Amino acid sequence: MSDTASSRAGVRRASDSPQRRPAAGATAAGPGARAAGTRVGRGGVPDRPGATTAPRGVVPRQRTRAGLGPARPGPPRPEGPASPRVPPPQRRQAIVLVAVLALLAVLAGRLVQVQVVDGPSLAARAFEKRLETVTIPAERGDIVDADGVVLATSVERWNIYVDQVQLAEAQLPAARVSEAAEVLSGLLGVPAAELGARLVGGDEPRRFVYLAKGVVPGVRDEVLAQRIPGVAGERTSDRVYPAGATGGNVLGFVGAEGFGQAGLELVHDELLAGEAGSETFERGAKGQRIPAGEHEADPAVPGHDLVLTLDRDLQYMVQSALDAQVRATGAQWGVVEVRDVRTGEVLALADSDAVDPNEPGATEPGLRNSRAVQVVYEPGSTAKVISMAAVLEQGLATPTSQYVVPDRYEVANGQVFKDSQDHPDQHLTLAGILAQSSNTGTVMVGQELPRQVRHDYLRKFGFGSSTGIGLPGESAGLLRDAEDWDGRSEYAVLFGQAVGSTTLQNTGVFATIANGGVSVPPTLVKGTRGPDGTMHPTEPAETEQVISPDVADTLVRMLEGAVAEGTGGNAAVPGYRVAGKTGTAQAFEPGGGIKIVASFIGIAPADDPRLVVNVALYDPKTSEYGGVVAAPVFSEVMGHSLQHLGIPPSGVPADLFPTEVG
């Protein structure tokens, strides 16, 4: 037996010896004795409760594992506090599993919340962010003349723009961008350096930057053919006026945003503009349209066409004649109106130096509307026909009533009136007083009319109220109440002073007389035409019988004498009988200035009235008399109008009232 085996055997024997084992509960004698059952480690520190310590000299029995023999002694225990225990592997695995399951549960819950609970709302929000709605502008309606000739229309145009973000993402070389700028410069007419700056942008690229506006479709096609990333076109329209300045002050114009700014374009803007539509579609992250995405379109409704009573060719001729006379006489400006006496349709309404709606900025803002409806001046001698109408209607005189007419006449309140020129006493009939345009004679006859009657006739013939023609800024003129007239005004109104009117109002006086005493309001709009081509005529205006037909016919014959034998000789039209009246009036300007307005208003053919023409020149320099500066323009315009419209010449000679006595 080896020493090791002997030693192990000796140890077992010593451990098993009864006399060496202390009794249970016994206490060792002597100093330093420890309680039985307490195990003390090195340095006298107890090892763990319940451990026993063998007496000194006794080797404790070693534990053995079943079938393996005695256990090997382990390494020495470290001194100091015991180390924390490490959980066994099974327990660690359980903890990890629980943590993973908890995390999965949280993720699953979040997934359910996102996909099931919040899913529909999140999807809807994402869908809304992808949707983009753009406006589809409506096609603005045309403005055409009485024969359908286009005076204003809209044409297709394109605005070219760049998405700087999209261009930057394309990462084009600098040379390619410069080349693109050069190509676009030739197409758009914009300097290449300027285009290059717009293409690239600054430190923060923008999604939308205009490169050019209002290019024609052909140019747009050439631009897009270059396939420059981010460069695209935006459809728009441009308002054009094929006849240029012809009728410009009546037509008006539209602004940069496409809204009417003046004239009929402003008054009928809503009808002409139509209703804009819209298009909704999906866009991708880079702004591109998703082909198979959501798409919804609400088409635009085109505007209505406006059909006017104007005749383009006649309007052009009238403006040309007026402009020439304004230059010849040195007048500040002039207006001419041609009206159909039966229908009230205005066939021409011309302002000198008319605005060109294609370039409204070239005309001063205050001159872009029609002066025929805005400027108020004293009608002067043309208003004497109203006094004559009242005298005849009231039975105070007849066309052949005789008078001795001085060049100066004093009324009961001491006011003195005079004619335009000094002359000896004249022996004139009532028709002669009108033909010679005598102020003193008109006062002599008209003073028999009560003040209120004078006022009422001025009102019935349209003074003091607008005509309703439908042009912006129309004035109602100036007609004070009869009780507000002073001692001079109550007589001055008899020959067209102390009252203010517009060109349209003055034309209306003669149109009423020519139409058998029936007043027909003037109109510029014959009707409207819908997008489907259906014509909607303008509702006829209410008419009024102002004077009797007999008095109206008598006045026409008296006015014929004013042309044939009076101050209107320059207004004659070969082949046609003409009835008319000259006028020299005053216009009061802001600040106290006074200007002369020379005019002539006439009717033809006098035997079967069809047209009235009114010519007014503001502040002419060559002469202040309407018979000298305005009557020649009347003759030219009336003669051309009669022939242009195919109105036959007069068939019977005039039967004039005598103008002089004896």
CORPEUR-V593245 format. One record per helix or strand of 3 or more residues. SS is the DSSP state (helix for helix, strand for strand). FROM is the first residue (numbers start at 1). TO is the last residue. If there is no record, write none. Layout:
# CORPEUR-V593245
SS:FROM:TO + SS:FROM:TO
This chain:
# CORPEUR-V593245
helix:3:16 + helix:18:20 + helix:42:44 + helix:89:117 + helix:119:130 + strand:131:136 + strand:150:162 + helix:164:169 + helix:174:188 + helix:192:200 + strand:209:215 + helix:217:225 + strand:231:240 + helix:248:251 + helix:263:267 + helix:269:273 + strand:277:283 + strand:295:298 + strand:305:308 + helix:312:329 + strand:333:340 + strand:345:351 + helix:357:362 + helix:365:367 + helix:371:374 + helix:380:393 + strand:402:405 + strand:408:410 + strand:416:418 + strand:426:429 + helix:430:435 + helix:439:446 + helix:451:460 + helix:482:484 + helix:489:495 + helix:503:514 + strand:518:520 + strand:525:529 + strand:535:537 + strand:543:545 + helix:549:564 + helix:569:571 + strand:578:588 + strand:594:604 + strand:611:618 + helix:626:629 + helix:631:644
